[in-house]
Amino acid sequence: MTLLLQAGGDLFTNGFFMIAMLAVLVFTMIIPQRRRSKQQKTFMEGLAKGQRVVTASGMLGIIDKLEDQIVTLNVGNKTYIQVTKNAISKELTDAIYPPKTEG
């Protein structure tokens, strides 16, 4: 009978440990990813003409024209490229001077 009680206690301990690990996974990976995704969506909605941006491939430019899903960037002396809106990664100041993290 003592073996059954010990086995039951171990099962409870193992179950609690698995739930705790799942909670740690959620709080360390999933929630911050959702926060970054929400910030990126807000950034994409706030794009405006004249804003200095960086594309996902690392090209620097100034937004010249915004269409539905196409952004025209001025990348040099009257040199323009068209990229999709999703290719815009971040604002230039954030790319060169990342915001300081608290801690």
Salt bridges, closest charged atoms under 4 A:
GLU67 OE2 - LYS65 NZ 3.75
